[in-house]
Amino acid sequence: METRKAVIRIEGLCKSFGDNVVLDHFDLTLYEGENLVVLGKSGSGKSVLIKCIIGLLHPDAGRIEVFGENVPDLNYTELDQMRARVGFLFQSNALYDSMTVRENLEFPLRRHWMKTPQKEVDERVHEVLKNVGLAHTTEMMPAELSGGMRKRIALARTLILHPSIILYDEPTTGLDPITGMEIIELIQQVQQEYHTASLVISHDLKLAQIAAERVIMLIDGKCYAQGTFNELRASTDPKVKAFFD
């Protein structure tokens, strides 16, 4: 792993809301091309972590380096350009209900500083829809799609900018087991097809077991333990064991 370049490096990250300490000197490194899953129970700080990484929340202390730049130091323009290289799959999918699938996918390419020719836009829309298995949905509305299909379209919209990193926020939450497994397989497929580095926050043990090269346990606001899924499952530490019982 050490031979790969780090694309995200977090050191000593602290974030509190009043007296509630959510992240307490949390550390994490994501390497290029890696699937890393951060496992934690509900309320453990996983969503706060991911919001700090993309600059939606400002940390109280610590460094969050993405592509070697400290995110809290970036101005609005620099932050916007960094986000164009970091795909974010929202737990809620965050599709625009009034837009067709095509319009939802085109939206990220309409940034004023990204002058993308229409021919390339069309090609990218076709490419990402094909890669998530929904080439036939171009003119459909989000309301016409199943939950699993909406999740795939949201991932296609993330992929359309060809990001180097994808952040997945609880990608299997709210999905039935079969659809959840399809999304897990798609996460692996995307990594292989696009060679992305993926940071997945989840409480889904099946996802971690299948998709993760490495797992970090977020417990008490810290990077409490890390290793392969099987290494953590075999741990005798009571706090780690409690998650697998």
C-alpha positions as CSV (number, residue, x, y, z in Angstrom):
1,M,0.0,0.0,0.0
2,E,2.9,2.3,0.8
3,T,4.0,2.3,-2.8
4,R,0.7,4.0,-3.8
5,K,0.3,7.7,-3.6
6,A,-2.0,9.1,-0.9
7,V,-4.9,11.1,-2.4
8,I,-6.5,11.9,0.9
9,R,-4.6,12.3,4.2
10,I,-6.3,13.3,7.4
11,E,-4.3,14.0,10.5
12,G,-5.7,15.0,14.0
13,L,-9.1,15.9,12.7
14,C,-11.3,17.3,15.5
15,K,-15.0,18.4,15.2
16,S,-17.4,19.2,18.0
17,F,-20.9,20.6,18.2
18,G,-21.2,22.3,21.5
19,D,-20.2,19.7,24.1
20,N,-20.7,16.8,21.7
21,V,-17.3,15.6,20.5
22,V,-17.9,13.9,17.2
23,L,-14.3,13.5,15.8
24,D,-11.5,13.4,18.2
25,H,-8.0,13.5,16.6
26,F,-9.2,11.2,13.8
27,D,-6.6,10.0,11.3
28,L,-7.1,8.4,7.8
29,T,-5.2,7.9,4.6
30,L,-6.8,6.9,1.3
31,Y,-4.5,5.7,-1.5
32,E,-5.0,6.0,-5.2
33,G,-7.1,3.1,-6.6
34,E,-8.1,1.9,-3.2
35,N,-11.5,0.9,-1.8
36,L,-11.5,2.0,1.8
37,V,-14.6,1.5,4.0
38,V,-15.1,3.5,7.2
39,L,-17.4,1.5,9.5
40,G,-19.2,3.1,12.3
41,K,-22.6,2.9,14.0
42,S,-25.3,5.5,13.5
43,G,-24.2,8.8,15.1
44,S,-20.6,7.8,15.2
45,G,-19.5,10.8,13.0
46,K,-19.2,9.2,9.6
47,S,-21.3,11.8,7.8
48,V,-19.5,14.6,9.6
49,L,-16.2,13.1,8.4
50,I,-17.3,13.1,4.8
51,K,-18.7,16.7,5.0
52,C,-15.3,17.9,6.4
53,I,-13.5,16.2,3.5
54,I,-15.5,18.1,0.8
55,G,-15.5,21.4,2.7
56,L,-19.2,21.5,3.8
57,L,-18.1,21.6,7.4
58,H,-15.0,23.4,8.8
59,P,-13.0,21.3,11.3
60,D,-12.0,22.6,14.7
61,A,-8.5,21.3,14.3
62,G,-6.3,19.0,12.2
63,R,-5.4,18.7,8.5
64,I,-7.5,17.4,5.6
65,E,-5.3,17.0,2.6
66,V,-6.9,16.2,-0.7
67,F,-4.5,15.9,-3.6
68,G,-1.9,17.4,-1.3
69,E,-3.9,20.6,-0.5
70,N,-5.4,21.4,2.9
71,V,-9.1,21.7,2.3
72,P,-9.8,24.2,5.1
73,D,-7.3,26.6,3.5
74,L,-8.9,26.6,0.0
75,N,-10.9,29.6,-1.2
76,Y,-14.3,29.1,-2.9
77,T,-12.9,28.8,-6.4
78,E,-10.2,26.3,-5.3
79,L,-12.8,24.3,-3.4
80,D,-15.1,24.2,-6.4
81,Q,-12.3,22.9,-8.6
82,M,-11.3,20.3,-6.0
83,R,-14.8,19.1,-5.8
84,A,-14.9,18.6,-9.6
85,R,-12.2,15.9,-9.0
86,V,-14.0,14.3,-6.1
87,G,-17.3,12.6,-6.8
88,F,-19.8,12.5,-3.9
89,L,-22.7,10.0,-3.9
90,F,-25.2,11.4,-1.5
91,Q,-27.2,9.0,0.7
92,S,-30.4,10.6,-0.5
93,N,-29.1,10.5,-4.2
94,A,-30.0,14.3,-4.5
95,L,-31.4,14.1,-8.0
96,Y,-33.4,17.0,-9.3
97,D,-37.0,15.8,-9.6
98,S,-37.9,18.4,-12.3
99,M,-35.1,17.3,-14.6
100,T,-34.8,14.2,-16.8
101,V,-32.1,11.7,-16.3
102,R,-30.1,13.4,-19.1
103,E,-30.5,16.8,-17.6
104,N,-29.4,15.5,-14.1
105,L,-26.3,14.1,-15.7
106,E,-25.5,17.1,-17.7
107,F,-25.8,19.5,-14.7
108,P,-22.3,19.0,-13.3
109,L,-20.8,19.8,-16.7
110,R,-22.6,23.1,-16.8
111,R,-20.1,24.8,-14.4
112,H,-19.2,28.2,-15.8
113,W,-15.5,27.4,-15.9
114,M,-16.0,24.1,-17.6
115,K,-16.6,24.6,-21.3
116,T,-17.6,21.1,-22.5
117,P,-18.6,20.8,-26.1
118,Q,-22.1,19.3,-26.6
119,K,-20.8,16.3,-28.5
120,E,-18.5,15.4,-25.5
121,V,-21.5,16.0,-23.1
122,D,-23.6,13.5,-25.1
123,E,-20.7,11.0,-25.2
124,R,-20.2,11.2,-21.5
125,V,-23.9,10.8,-20.7
126,H,-24.1,7.7,-22.9
127,E,-20.9,6.3,-21.4
128,V,-21.9,6.6,-17.7
129,L,-25.4,5.4,-18.3
130,K,-24.1,2.3,-20.1
131,N,-21.6,1.7,-17.3
132,V,-24.4,1.7,-14.6
133,G,-26.6,-0.5,-16.8
134,L,-29.3,2.2,-17.5
135,A,-28.7,3.3,-21.1
136,H,-32.4,3.2,-21.7
137,T,-33.4,5.8,-19.1
138,T,-32.1,9.0,-20.7
139,E,-35.4,10.8,-21.0
140,M,-37.1,9.3,-17.9
141,M,-37.8,11.4,-14.8
142,P,-36.5,10.4,-11.3
143,A,-40.1,9.6,-10.2
144,E,-40.3,6.9,-12.8
145,L,-37.2,5.1,-11.4
146,S,-37.0,2.5,-8.6
147,G,-34.8,3.2,-5.6
148,G,-32.0,1.1,-6.9
149,M,-32.2,2.9,-10.3
150,R,-32.1,6.3,-8.7
151,K,-28.9,5.2,-6.8
152,R,-27.3,4.1,-10.1
153,I,-28.3,7.4,-11.8
154,A,-26.8,9.4,-8.9
155,L,-23.6,7.3,-9.3
156,A,-23.6,8.0,-13.1
157,R,-23.8,11.7,-12.3
158,T,-20.9,11.4,-10.0
159,L,-18.9,9.5,-12.7
160,I,-19.6,12.0,-15.5
161,L,-16.7,14.3,-14.3
162,H,-14.3,11.3,-14.3
163,P,-13.3,11.9,-10.7
164,S,-10.1,10.6,-9.2
165,I,-11.9,10.0,-5.8
166,I,-15.5,9.0,-5.1
167,L,-17.0,9.4,-1.6
168,Y,-19.9,7.1,-0.9
169,D,-22.3,8.2,1.9
170,E,-24.1,5.0,3.1
171,P,-24.7,3.7,-0.4
172,T,-26.8,0.7,0.6
173,T,-29.0,2.3,3.2
174,G,-32.7,2.0,2.5
175,L,-32.2,-0.6,-0.3
176,D,-33.5,-4.2,-0.2
177,P,-30.8,-6.9,0.1
178,I,-30.7,-7.8,-3.6
179,T,-30.5,-4.1,-4.8
180,G,-28.0,-3.4,-2.0
181,M,-25.8,-6.3,-3.4
182,E,-26.1,-4.8,-6.9
183,I,-24.8,-1.5,-5.6
184,I,-21.9,-3.2,-3.8
185,E,-21.0,-5.0,-7.1
186,L,-21.3,-1.6,-8.9
187,I,-18.9,0.0,-6.5
188,Q,-16.3,-2.6,-7.3
189,Q,-17.0,-2.3,-11.1
190,V,-16.6,1.4,-11.0
191,Q,-13.2,1.1,-9.2
192,Q,-12.0,-1.4,-11.9
193,E,-13.4,0.6,-14.8
194,Y,-12.3,4.1,-13.7
195,H,-9.4,3.3,-11.4
196,T,-10.9,5.6,-8.8
197,A,-10.0,5.7,-5.1
198,S,-13.2,5.2,-3.1
199,L,-14.0,6.1,0.4
200,V,-17.2,4.5,1.6
201,I,-18.8,5.3,4.9
202,S,-21.2,2.7,6.0
203,H,-22.5,0.5,8.8
204,D,-23.1,-2.4,6.3
205,L,-20.9,-5.3,7.2
206,K,-21.7,-7.1,3.9
207,L,-20.5,-4.1,1.9
208,A,-17.3,-3.9,3.9
209,Q,-16.7,-7.7,3.6
210,I,-17.1,-7.7,-0.2
211,A,-15.9,-4.3,-1.4
212,A,-13.2,-3.1,1.0
213,E,-9.5,-3.6,0.6
214,R,-9.1,-2.0,4.0
215,V,-11.5,-1.1,6.8
216,I,-11.3,1.6,9.4
217,M,-13.4,1.4,12.6
218,L,-14.7,4.8,13.6
219,I,-15.3,4.4,17.4
220,D,-15.4,7.2,20.0
221,G,-14.5,9.8,17.3
222,K,-11.2,8.1,16.5
223,C,-9.6,5.7,14.0
224,Y,-10.0,3.0,16.6
225,A,-8.8,0.1,14.5
226,Q,-8.0,-0.7,10.9
227,G,-7.1,-3.7,8.7
228,T,-8.8,-6.1,6.4
229,F,-12.3,-7.1,7.1
230,N,-11.2,-10.6,8.2
231,E,-8.5,-9.1,10.5
232,L,-11.0,-6.9,12.2
233,R,-13.6,-9.7,12.5
234,A,-11.0,-11.8,14.3
235,S,-10.1,-9.0,16.8
236,T,-10.5,-9.8,20.5
237,D,-11.0,-6.1,21.3
238,P,-14.4,-5.8,23.0
239,K,-15.3,-2.6,21.1
240,V,-14.4,-4.1,17.7
241,K,-16.1,-7.4,18.5
242,A,-19.3,-5.7,19.5
243,F,-19.7,-4.5,15.9
244,F,-19.5,-8.0,14.5
245,D,-21.6,-9.7,17.1
